[in-house]
Amino acid sequence: MARNDTSIAINGDRKKALQDAAVDITIATREPCKISAIVQHLIDNYLDEATRDLKAKRKG
């Protein structure tokens, strides 16, 4: 079965923040942590909150 993955562009300060977080998690847990695992965790746990925030900001 084919995977249904996608790619997104994350660059600049956001990419650096994700890289730093992955290093911090790796050091703290002594297990490798990929940036994609952090992004997936954020989506799984904070997407509804982000959706509400963005709606409120765009409505003014």
TORFI-626461 format. One record per atom (N, C-alpha, C): x, y, z; atom name; residue in one letter; residue number from 1. Coordinates in Angstrom, 1 decimal. Example, Ala and Ser with C-alpha at 12.3 -4.5 7.8 and 13.67 -1.06 7.14 Angstrom:
<pts>
@x:13.2, y:-5.7, z:7.8, atom:N, res:A, n:1 .
@x:12.3, y:-4.5, z:7.8, atom:CA, res:A, n:1 .
@x:13.2, y:-3.3, z:7.8, atom:C, res:A, n:1 .
@x:12.8, y:-2.2, z:7.1, atom:N, res:S, n:2 .
@x:13.7, y:-1.1, z:7.1, atom:CA, res:S, n:2 .
@x:12.9, y:0.0, z:7.9, atom:C, res:S, n:2 .
</pts>
This chain:
<pts>
@x:0.8, y:-1.2, z:0.0, atom:N, res:M, n:1 .
@x:0.0, y:0.0, z:0.0, atom:CA, res:M, n:1 .
@x:0.9, y:1.2, z:0.0, atom:C, res:M, n:1 .
@x:0.6, y:2.2, z:-0.8, atom:N, res:A, n:2 .
@x:1.4, y:3.4, z:-1.0, atom:CA, res:A, n:2 .
@x:1.1, y:4.4, z:0.2, atom:C, res:A, n:2 .
@x:2.2, y:5.0, z:0.7, atom:N, res:R, n:3 .
@x:2.0, y:6.0, z:1.7, atom:CA, res:R, n:3 .
@x:1.4, y:7.3, z:1.1, atom:C, res:R, n:3 .
@x:0.6, y:8.0, z:1.9, atom:N, res:N, n:4 .
@x:0.0, y:9.2, z:1.4, atom:CA, res:N, n:4 .
@x:0.6, y:10.4, z:2.1, atom:C, res:N, n:4 .
@x:2.0, y:10.6, z:2.0, atom:N, res:D, n:5 .
@x:2.7, y:11.6, z:2.6, atom:CA, res:D, n:5 .
@x:2.7, y:12.9, z:1.8, atom:C, res:D, n:5 .
@x:3.0, y:14.0, z:2.4, atom:N, res:T, n:6 .
@x:3.1, y:15.3, z:1.7, atom:CA, res:T, n:6 .
@x:4.3, y:16.0, z:2.2, atom:C, res:T, n:6 .
@x:4.7, y:17.0, z:1.5, atom:N, res:S, n:7 .
@x:5.8, y:17.9, z:2.0, atom:CA, res:S, n:7 .
@x:5.3, y:19.3, z:2.1, atom:C, res:S, n:7 .
@x:5.9, y:20.0, z:3.1, atom:N, res:I, n:8 .
@x:5.6, y:21.4, z:3.3, atom:CA, res:I, n:8 .
@x:6.9, y:22.2, z:3.4, atom:C, res:I, n:8 .
@x:6.8, y:23.4, z:3.1, atom:N, res:A, n:9 .
@x:8.0, y:24.2, z:3.2, atom:CA, res:A, n:9 .
@x:8.1, y:24.9, z:4.6, atom:C, res:A, n:9 .
@x:9.1, y:24.6, z:5.3, atom:N, res:I, n:10 .
@x:9.4, y:25.3, z:6.6, atom:CA, res:I, n:10 .
@x:10.8, y:25.8, z:6.6, atom:C, res:I, n:10 .
@x:11.0, y:27.1, z:6.6, atom:N, res:N, n:11 .
@x:12.4, y:27.6, z:6.5, atom:CA, res:N, n:11 .
@x:12.6, y:28.6, z:7.5, atom:C, res:N, n:11 .
@x:13.8, y:29.1, z:7.5, atom:N, res:G, n:12 .
@x:14.2, y:30.2, z:8.4, atom:CA, res:G, n:12 .
@x:14.2, y:29.9, z:9.9, atom:C, res:G, n:12 .
@x:13.6, y:30.8, z:10.6, atom:N, res:D, n:13 .
@x:13.6, y:30.7, z:12.1, atom:CA, res:D, n:13 .
@x:12.8, y:29.5, z:12.5, atom:C, res:D, n:13 .
@x:11.7, y:29.2, z:11.8, atom:N, res:R, n:14 .
@x:10.8, y:28.0, z:12.2, atom:CA, res:R, n:14 .
@x:11.6, y:26.7, z:12.1, atom:C, res:R, n:14 .
@x:12.3, y:26.6, z:11.0, atom:N, res:K, n:15 .
@x:13.1, y:25.4, z:10.8, atom:CA, res:K, n:15 .
@x:14.2, y:25.2, z:11.9, atom:C, res:K, n:15 .
@x:14.8, y:26.3, z:12.2, atom:N, res:K, n:16 .
@x:15.9, y:26.3, z:13.2, atom:CA, res:K, n:16 .
@x:15.2, y:25.9, z:14.6, atom:C, res:K, n:16 .
@x:14.1, y:26.5, z:14.9, atom:N, res:A, n:17 .
@x:13.4, y:26.1, z:16.1, atom:CA, res:A, n:17 .
@x:13.0, y:24.7, z:16.2, atom:C, res:A, n:17 .
@x:12.6, y:24.1, z:15.1, atom:N, res:L, n:18 .
@x:12.3, y:22.6, z:15.0, atom:CA, res:L, n:18 .
@x:13.6, y:21.8, z:15.2, atom:C, res:L, n:18 .
@x:14.6, y:22.2, z:14.5, atom:N, res:Q, n:19 .
@x:15.9, y:21.5, z:14.7, atom:CA, res:Q, n:19 .
@x:16.4, y:21.6, z:16.1, atom:C, res:Q, n:19 .
@x:16.3, y:22.7, z:16.7, atom:N, res:D, n:20 .
@x:16.8, y:22.9, z:18.1, atom:CA, res:D, n:20 .
@x:15.9, y:22.0, z:19.1, atom:C, res:D, n:20 .
@x:14.6, y:22.0, z:18.8, atom:N, res:A, n:21 .
@x:13.7, y:21.1, z:19.6, atom:CA, res:A, n:21 .
@x:14.1, y:19.7, z:19.5, atom:C, res:A, n:21 .
@x:14.3, y:19.2, z:18.2, atom:N, res:A, n:22 .
@x:14.7, y:17.8, z:18.0, atom:CA, res:A, n:22 .
@x:16.0, y:17.4, z:18.7, atom:C, res:A, n:22 .
@x:16.9, y:18.3, z:18.7, atom:N, res:V, n:23 .
@x:18.2, y:18.1, z:19.4, atom:CA, res:V, n:23 .
@x:18.0, y:18.0, z:20.9, atom:C, res:V, n:23 .
@x:17.2, y:18.9, z:21.4, atom:N, res:D, n:24 .
@x:16.9, y:19.0, z:22.9, atom:CA, res:D, n:24 .
@x:16.2, y:17.7, z:23.3, atom:C, res:D, n:24 .
@x:15.2, y:17.2, z:22.5, atom:N, res:I, n:25 .
@x:14.5, y:16.0, z:22.8, atom:CA, res:I, n:25 .
@x:15.4, y:14.8, z:22.8, atom:C, res:I, n:25 .
@x:16.3, y:14.8, z:21.7, atom:N, res:T, n:26 .
@x:17.2, y:13.7, z:21.6, atom:CA, res:T, n:26 .
@x:18.2, y:13.6, z:22.8, atom:C, res:T, n:26 .
@x:18.7, y:14.7, z:23.2, atom:N, res:I, n:27 .
@x:19.6, y:14.8, z:24.3, atom:CA, res:I, n:27 .
@x:18.9, y:14.3, z:25.6, atom:C, res:I, n:27 .
@x:17.7, y:14.8, z:25.8, atom:N, res:A, n:28 .
@x:16.9, y:14.5, z:27.0, atom:CA, res:A, n:28 .
@x:16.5, y:13.1, z:27.1, atom:C, res:A, n:28 .
@x:16.1, y:12.5, z:26.0, atom:N, res:T, n:29 .
@x:15.6, y:11.1, z:26.0, atom:CA, res:T, n:29 .
@x:16.6, y:10.1, z:25.6, atom:C, res:T, n:29 .
@x:17.7, y:10.5, z:25.0, atom:N, res:R, n:30 .
@x:18.8, y:9.6, z:24.5, atom:CA, res:R, n:30 .
@x:18.2, y:8.7, z:23.4, atom:C, res:R, n:30 .
@x:17.2, y:9.2, z:22.7, atom:N, res:E, n:31 .
@x:16.7, y:8.5, z:21.5, atom:CA, res:E, n:31 .
@x:16.5, y:9.6, z:20.4, atom:C, res:E, n:31 .
@x:16.8, y:9.2, z:19.2, atom:N, res:P, n:32 .
@x:16.7, y:10.1, z:18.1, atom:CA, res:P, n:32 .
@x:15.3, y:10.7, z:18.0, atom:C, res:P, n:32 .
@x:15.2, y:11.9, z:17.7, atom:N, res:C, n:33 .
@x:13.9, y:12.6, z:17.4, atom:CA, res:C, n:33 .
@x:14.0, y:13.3, z:16.1, atom:C, res:C, n:33 .
@x:13.1, y:13.0, z:15.2, atom:N, res:K, n:34 .
@x:13.0, y:13.7, z:13.9, atom:CA, res:K, n:34 .
@x:12.1, y:14.9, z:14.0, atom:C, res:K, n:34 .
@x:12.4, y:15.9, z:13.2, atom:N, res:I, n:35 .
@x:11.6, y:17.1, z:13.1, atom:CA, res:I, n:35 .
@x:10.2, y:16.7, z:12.7, atom:C, res:I, n:35 .
@x:10.0, y:15.7, z:11.8, atom:N, res:S, n:36 .
@x:8.7, y:15.3, z:11.4, atom:CA, res:S, n:36 .
@x:7.8, y:14.8, z:12.6, atom:C, res:S, n:36 .
@x:8.5, y:14.1, z:13.5, atom:N, res:A, n:37 .
@x:7.8, y:13.7, z:14.7, atom:CA, res:A, n:37 .
@x:7.2, y:14.8, z:15.5, atom:C, res:A, n:37 .
@x:8.0, y:15.9, z:15.6, atom:N, res:I, n:38 .
@x:7.5, y:17.1, z:16.3, atom:CA, res:I, n:38 .
@x:6.3, y:17.7, z:15.6, atom:C, res:I, n:38 .
@x:6.5, y:17.9, z:14.3, atom:N, res:V, n:39 .
@x:5.4, y:18.5, z:13.5, atom:CA, res:V, n:39 .
@x:4.1, y:17.6, z:13.6, atom:C, res:V, n:39 .
@x:4.2, y:16.3, z:13.5, atom:N, res:Q, n:40 .
@x:3.1, y:15.4, z:13.7, atom:CA, res:Q, n:40 .
@x:2.4, y:15.6, z:15.0, atom:C, res:Q, n:40 .
@x:3.3, y:15.7, z:16.1, atom:N, res:H, n:41 .
@x:2.7, y:15.8, z:17.4, atom:CA, res:H, n:41 .
@x:2.0, y:17.1, z:17.5, atom:C, res:H, n:41 .
@x:2.5, y:18.2, z:17.0, atom:N, res:L, n:42 .
@x:1.8, y:19.5, z:17.0, atom:CA, res:L, n:42 .
@x:0.5, y:19.4, z:16.3, atom:C, res:L, n:42 .
@x:0.5, y:18.8, z:15.2, atom:N, res:I, n:43 .
@x:-0.8, y:18.7, z:14.4, atom:CA, res:I, n:43 .
@x:-1.8, y:17.8, z:15.2, atom:C, res:I, n:43 .
@x:-1.3, y:16.7, z:15.7, atom:N, res:D, n:44 .
@x:-2.2, y:15.8, z:16.4, atom:CA, res:D, n:44 .
@x:-2.8, y:16.4, z:17.7, atom:C, res:D, n:44 .
@x:-2.0, y:17.3, z:18.3, atom:N, res:N, n:45 .
@x:-2.5, y:17.8, z:19.6, atom:CA, res:N, n:45 .
@x:-2.9, y:19.2, z:19.7, atom:C, res:N, n:45 .
@x:-2.6, y:20.0, z:18.7, atom:N, res:Y, n:46 .
@x:-2.9, y:21.4, z:18.8, atom:CA, res:Y, n:46 .
@x:-3.5, y:22.0, z:17.5, atom:C, res:Y, n:46 .
@x:-4.0, y:21.2, z:16.6, atom:N, res:L, n:47 .
@x:-4.6, y:21.7, z:15.4, atom:CA, res:L, n:47 .
@x:-5.9, y:22.4, z:15.6, atom:C, res:L, n:47 .
@x:-6.7, y:21.9, z:16.5, atom:N, res:D, n:48 .
@x:-8.0, y:22.5, z:16.8, atom:CA, res:D, n:48 .
@x:-7.8, y:23.9, z:17.4, atom:C, res:D, n:48 .
@x:-6.8, y:24.0, z:18.3, atom:N, res:E, n:49 .
@x:-6.5, y:25.3, z:18.9, atom:CA, res:E, n:49 .
@x:-6.0, y:26.3, z:17.9, atom:C, res:E, n:49 .
@x:-5.1, y:25.8, z:17.1, atom:N, res:A, n:50 .
@x:-4.5, y:26.7, z:16.0, atom:CA, res:A, n:50 .
@x:-5.6, y:27.2, z:15.1, atom:C, res:A, n:50 .
@x:-6.5, y:26.3, z:14.7, atom:N, res:T, n:51 .
@x:-7.6, y:26.6, z:13.8, atom:CA, res:T, n:51 .
@x:-8.5, y:27.7, z:14.4, atom:C, res:T, n:51 .
@x:-8.9, y:27.6, z:15.7, atom:N, res:R, n:52 .
@x:-9.6, y:28.6, z:16.4, atom:CA, res:R, n:52 .
@x:-8.9, y:29.9, z:16.4, atom:C, res:R, n:52 .
@x:-7.6, y:29.9, z:16.8, atom:N, res:D, n:53 .
@x:-6.8, y:31.1, z:16.9, atom:CA, res:D, n:53 .
@x:-6.8, y:31.8, z:15.5, atom:C, res:D, n:53 .
@x:-6.5, y:31.1, z:14.4, atom:N, res:L, n:54 .
@x:-6.4, y:31.7, z:13.1, atom:CA, res:L, n:54 .
@x:-7.7, y:32.3, z:12.6, atom:C, res:L, n:54 .
@x:-8.8, y:31.6, z:12.9, atom:N, res:K, n:55 .
@x:-10.1, y:32.1, z:12.6, atom:CA, res:K, n:55 .
@x:-10.4, y:33.4, z:13.3, atom:C, res:K, n:55 .
@x:-10.1, y:33.5, z:14.6, atom:N, res:A, n:56 .
@x:-10.4, y:34.7, z:15.4, atom:CA, res:A, n:56 .
@x:-9.5, y:35.8, z:14.9, atom:C, res:A, n:56 .
@x:-8.3, y:35.6, z:14.5, atom:N, res:K, n:57 .
@x:-7.4, y:36.6, z:14.1, atom:CA, res:K, n:57 .
@x:-7.8, y:37.2, z:12.7, atom:C, res:K, n:57 .
@x:-8.3, y:36.3, z:11.9, atom:N, res:R, n:58 .
@x:-8.7, y:36.7, z:10.5, atom:CA, res:R, n:58 .
@x:-10.0, y:37.4, z:10.5, atom:C, res:R, n:58 .
@x:-10.9, y:37.1, z:11.5, atom:N, res:K, n:59 .
@x:-12.1, y:37.8, z:11.5, atom:CA, res:K, n:59 .
@x:-12.0, y:39.2, z:12.1, atom:C, res:K, n:59 .
@x:-10.9, y:39.5, z:12.8, atom:N, res:G, n:60 .
@x:-10.6, y:40.8, z:13.3, atom:CA, res:G, n:60 .
@x:-11.2, y:40.9, z:14.7, atom:C, res:G, n:60 .
</pts>
